[in-house]
Amino acid sequence: MTDSHASRRTLGSSDLRVFPLALGGNVFGWTADEDTSFAVLDAYTAAGGNFVDTADAYSAWAEGNRGGESETIIGKWVRARGNRSDVVIATKVSQHPEYQGLSAANIKAAADASLRRLDTEYIDLYYTHYDKPEVPVEEIIGALDDLVKAGKVRQIAASNITPERLRASLDFSEREGLARYVALQPHYNLVSRDTYEGPLQDVAARAGLAAVPYYALASGFLTGKYRPGTTVDSARAGAAARHLQSERGRRVLTALDEIATAHEAPVATVALAWLAAQPTVTAPIASARTPEQLPALLKVAELRLTDEELKQLTEASA
């Protein structure tokens, strides 16, 4: 196993050092119950992982849930393990059913609610989950800066934002000397490249932002378990299986299979390794419903693809 501390990467211009795979917390309290979630978190950190991604809205979409279930489980786990200072916790604001939007008042109220659920005094990385163009960037950044000054948030970041709004936010922070985004969470993977590559990636690169892509495995499609004629028991099976219908999806699978065989590595590891090697990307996000799903994800810290292999995957996914 690669030395986990040596493999850690600096998150943009921040002082945060993170494992090159962020553990997605979207399944906690949804497809993984509390005990299973604890087991996944234990296995991830035992392997050297230290970067856990969640949101205040996870998992409000599940029947019987209200939102905040994932944060609550992570908070209980951190308290039980006594490891708060060892874990970089990222969460998000704007989508919780009771805390909708990005008004200054809502950002602050939602942050306090997240802090209570996470049972912590500070959030390491606080994202605007979905940008709200009707709210001036000055109001959003001002509220986030207040949270940083109050010691409730260490670093701020954005997700699901246009290049124009991202640039305006960065310009305002720099002009006024306020807290500045250090990371961006885009939708990005081998079968969804235009959701990041282009103007948004250009802004991130120029500003020195760390990209932390979500849907890194395309809802499971890039694990290789979705094949013609197969049925997968997963809450996300429909979203993943649709990629099989596209010529690009099939081309990508073929290339992944070939490279995975050459490295004797899981298909998911190869897909994540391609993503981790892309400009601006610091740590892809992937979630595991069980500890058994983790090894293929964690191996991204060790697998280095050759330039030729990276090119082959890039061409297959074009």
C-alpha distance (Angstrom), angle and dihedral (degrees) to the residues before:
residue distance angle dihedral
M1 . . .
T2 3.80 . .
D3 3.81 114.4 .
S4 3.79 100.2 -93.4
H5 3.80 94.6 -147.7
A6 3.79 92.2 50.7
S7 3.80 90.3 51.1
R8 3.81 94.2 53.1
R9 3.77 118.6 113.4
T10 3.79 130.8 -149.0
L11 3.79 111.5 -111.1
G12 3.80 104.5 -125.3
S13 3.80 113.1 -71.9
S14 3.81 92.6 -23.0
D15 3.80 130.8 104.6
L16 3.81 91.1 -119.0
R17 3.81 117.3 116.0
V18 3.78 114.0 -161.5
F19 3.79 140.3 -174.9
P20 3.84 110.8 -107.2
L21 3.80 91.3 -111.1
A22 3.81 120.8 58.4
L23 3.80 113.5 -151.8
G24 3.80 110.4 -127.9
G25 3.79 113.4 -133.0
N26 3.80 96.1 -166.5
V27 3.82 91.5 104.3
F28 3.82 95.5 53.1
G29 3.77 108.5 107.0
W30 3.80 90.5 7.4
T31 3.83 116.5 61.5
A32 3.82 92.0 -4.3
D33 3.80 118.5 56.0
E34 3.80 122.6 -145.2
D35 3.82 96.9 -87.7
T36 3.80 92.8 47.1
S37 3.80 91.0 45.6
F38 3.82 89.9 53.2
A39 3.82 89.4 50.6
V40 3.82 91.9 50.6
L41 3.81 92.1 47.8
D42 3.82 90.9 47.4
A43 3.80 92.5 50.7
Y44 3.81 93.0 45.8
T45 3.81 94.2 51.4
A46 3.82 92.6 41.1
A47 3.81 87.0 59.9
G48 3.80 91.1 52.2
G49 3.79 99.9 -92.2
N50 3.81 116.4 145.6
F51 3.84 106.9 163.2
V52 3.82 117.7 90.6
D53 3.81 120.6 -179.7
T54 3.79 123.8 -159.4
A55 3.82 141.1 141.6
D56 3.77 135.7 -141.0
A57 3.82 89.7 -115.9
Y58 3.83 95.2 57.0
S59 2.98 111.5 142.4
A60 3.80 108.3 -1.7
W61 3.82 90.6 126.1
A62 3.83 93.3 68.0
E63 3.78 117.8 92.8
G64 3.79 111.3 -96.5
N65 3.81 94.0 15.4
R66 3.80 126.6 115.8
G67 3.80 100.8 -168.4
G68 3.78 125.9 -91.6
E69 3.81 95.1 69.1
S70 3.80 92.9 120.5
E71 3.81 93.5 49.0
T72 3.81 90.8 48.5
I73 3.80 92.3 53.3
I74 3.81 92.6 46.9
G75 3.82 89.7 48.8
K76 3.81 92.1 51.4
W77 3.80 91.1 47.3
V78 3.82 94.3 49.7
R79 3.81 90.3 48.1
A80 3.81 91.8 48.4
R81 3.81 93.4 48.1
G82 3.81 97.0 39.5
N83 3.81 90.5 -138.5
R84 3.80 104.4 122.4
S85 3.80 95.3 128.8
D86 3.82 91.0 51.1
V87 3.81 96.0 56.4
V88 3.80 129.2 71.0
I89 3.81 105.7 -145.8
A90 3.79 119.8 -162.6
T91 3.79 122.0 -171.3
K92 3.79 136.4 165.1
V93 3.80 143.6 -133.6
S94 3.83 135.9 -147.5
Q95 3.81 106.4 54.6
H96 3.82 107.8 63.7
P97 3.84 108.9 118.2
E98 3.81 90.7 -123.5
Y99 3.81 96.2 38.2
Q100 3.79 106.8 45.2
G101 3.78 122.7 168.1
L102 3.77 140.2 9.4
S103 3.78 104.9 -85.7
A104 3.80 111.6 139.4
A105 3.79 91.6 -111.5
N106 3.80 92.8 50.1
I107 3.81 94.3 47.0
K108 3.80 90.4 54.3
A109 3.81 95.3 43.6
A110 3.80 91.9 46.8
A111 3.80 91.4 49.0
D112 3.80 91.0 53.4
A113 3.81 90.1 49.5
S114 3.82 90.9 49.7
L115 3.82 90.8 49.0
R116 3.81 90.0 53.4
R117 3.80 93.5 49.0
L118 3.79 92.8 44.6
D119 3.81 89.0 47.3
T120 3.78 91.0 -136.2
E121 3.78 139.2 117.9
Y122 3.80 95.0 -132.8
I123 3.79 143.0 27.6
D124 3.81 113.4 -138.2
L125 3.81 96.9 -152.5
Y126 3.81 122.8 14.9
Y127 3.81 118.5 -167.8
T128 3.75 132.0 -165.8
H129 3.81 94.6 -127.3
Y130 3.81 99.1 -154.9
D131 3.76 120.3 5.4
K132 3.80 116.7 -119.7
P133 3.81 106.5 -148.7
E134 3.80 91.7 -165.3
V135 3.81 89.7 67.3
P136 3.82 114.7 76.0
V137 3.79 113.6 -116.6
E138 3.81 86.7 -127.8
E139 3.82 90.5 64.3
I140 3.81 93.5 46.4
I141 3.79 96.1 47.0
G142 3.80 91.4 42.8
A143 3.79 91.7 55.5
L144 3.82 92.9 45.3
D145 3.81 90.1 48.9
D146 3.81 89.6 52.8
L147 3.83 89.3 54.4
V148 3.80 90.9 50.4
K149 3.80 92.3 48.4
A150 3.82 89.5 49.2
G151 3.82 90.3 54.5
K152 3.80 92.6 -118.3
V153 3.82 94.2 113.5
R154 3.80 128.4 33.8
Q155 3.81 101.5 -167.1
I156 3.81 135.5 4.2
A157 3.79 132.2 -139.5
A158 3.81 142.9 170.2
S159 3.79 136.5 -128.4
N160 3.80 132.8 -173.9
I161 3.79 95.2 15.1
T162 3.80 133.7 139.2
P163 3.81 120.8 -112.1
E164 3.81 89.1 -115.4
R165 3.81 95.0 53.7
L166 3.79 91.6 43.3
R167 3.80 92.0 52.3
A168 3.83 91.5 46.2
S169 3.81 90.3 51.0
L170 3.81 92.7 50.0
D171 3.80 91.9 46.2
F172 3.80 92.1 51.3
S173 3.82 92.3 48.9
E174 3.78 91.5 50.4
R175 3.78 94.6 44.1
E176 3.80 93.9 50.1
G177 3.81 98.4 34.3
L178 3.83 92.4 -119.1
A179 3.80 132.4 142.0
R180 3.79 110.2 -61.8
Y181 3.77 132.0 -151.0
V182 3.81 111.5 -100.1
A183 3.80 98.6 180.0
L184 3.77 143.0 31.6
Q185 3.80 126.8 -152.8
P186 3.81 108.0 -152.9
H187 3.80 131.6 173.3
Y188 3.81 99.7 -107.4
N189 3.80 137.6 150.6
L190 3.80 142.0 125.3
V191 3.80 93.3 -73.6
S192 3.81 95.8 38.6
R193 3.78 109.5 48.2
D194 3.80 102.4 137.1
T195 3.82 89.3 63.3
Y196 3.82 87.0 74.5
E197 3.79 114.2 5.9
G198 3.80 113.9 90.5
P199 3.82 126.6 31.4
L200 3.83 96.2 0.2
Q201 3.80 93.5 51.0
D202 3.81 89.1 44.8
V203 3.82 91.7 56.3
A204 3.81 90.6 47.2
A205 3.80 92.0 49.3
R206 3.80 94.6 48.2
A207 3.80 91.5 47.7
G208 3.80 94.8 45.4
L209 3.81 92.9 -119.7
A210 3.79 121.5 163.9
A211 3.80 113.3 -125.2
V212 3.81 114.7 -141.4
P213 3.83 102.7 -176.2
Y214 3.79 122.6 -150.5
Y215 3.83 124.0 -153.7
A216 3.81 83.1 35.8
L217 3.81 89.5 160.7
A218 3.83 95.9 36.9
S219 3.83 94.4 -112.7
G220 3.81 89.4 -49.6
F221 3.81 99.1 -47.5
L222 3.81 91.6 113.5
T223 3.81 92.1 56.3
G224 3.79 86.6 76.6
K225 3.79 94.8 -126.3
Y226 3.80 92.6 114.2
R227 3.80 109.3 82.7
P228 3.80 134.5 154.9
G229 3.79 108.8 -75.3
T230 3.81 95.9 13.3
T231 3.79 127.5 118.0
V232 3.81 119.1 -150.2
D233 3.80 122.7 -160.9
S234 3.79 100.4 -136.0
A235 3.79 136.7 123.8
R236 3.81 86.6 -128.3
A237 3.82 98.4 44.8
G238 3.81 94.7 113.1
A239 3.80 94.5 53.6
A240 3.80 92.0 46.8
A241 3.80 98.4 43.7
R242 3.81 94.0 55.7
H243 3.82 89.4 72.8
L244 3.81 87.9 66.4
Q245 3.80 87.8 67.1
S246 3.81 92.5 62.6
E247 3.78 126.1 79.6
R248 3.80 89.2 -135.8
G249 3.80 91.7 54.6
R250 3.79 91.2 53.2
R251 3.83 92.2 45.5
V252 3.79 90.7 51.7
L253 3.81 92.1 49.9
T254 3.80 91.1 51.2
A255 3.81 92.1 51.3
L256 3.80 92.1 44.8
D257 3.80 91.3 50.9
E258 3.79 92.1 51.3
I259 3.81 95.0 48.8
A260 3.81 93.5 41.4
T261 3.80 89.7 54.4
A262 3.82 91.3 49.9
H263 3.81 91.2 52.9
E264 3.81 95.9 35.4
A265 3.79 84.9 -127.0
P266 3.81 133.3 134.2
V267 3.80 116.5 -93.4
A268 3.83 90.0 -120.0
T269 3.80 90.8 57.5
V270 3.79 91.7 53.8
A271 3.81 92.5 48.2
L272 3.81 91.0 50.9
A273 3.82 91.7 44.8
W274 3.81 90.6 56.1
L275 3.81 89.7 50.7
A276 3.80 93.9 45.8
A277 3.81 89.3 53.6
Q278 3.82 95.0 55.3
P279 3.81 120.5 106.7
T280 3.84 113.6 -84.0
V281 3.84 94.1 6.9
T282 3.81 112.9 129.6
A283 3.81 104.0 166.1
P284 3.81 129.6 -3.6
I285 3.81 115.9 -142.1
A286 3.80 120.1 -124.9
S287 3.78 130.4 164.7
A288 3.79 131.6 -146.2
R289 3.80 124.9 -155.0
T290 3.81 90.8 -163.6
P291 3.82 135.7 21.8
E292 3.81 88.2 -113.4
Q293 3.81 90.1 67.8
L294 3.80 93.0 56.3
P295 3.83 105.6 77.0
A296 3.81 93.8 66.2
L297 3.82 89.2 52.2
L298 3.80 96.7 44.4
K299 3.81 92.7 52.2
V300 3.80 88.8 74.3
A301 3.81 85.9 83.7
E302 3.81 88.8 64.6
L303 3.80 107.1 32.0
R304 3.79 116.8 92.3
L305 3.79 116.0 -175.6
T306 3.80 119.9 -149.1
D307 3.79 120.2 -114.2
E308 3.79 88.4 -107.8
E309 3.83 92.0 52.7
L310 3.79 91.5 48.4
K311 3.80 89.4 50.1
Q312 3.82 91.6 48.6
L313 3.81 91.6 54.0
T314 3.80 92.9 43.6
E315 3.79 90.8 52.6
A316 3.81 93.3 45.0
S317 3.80 90.4 52.5
A318 3.79 96.2 46.7
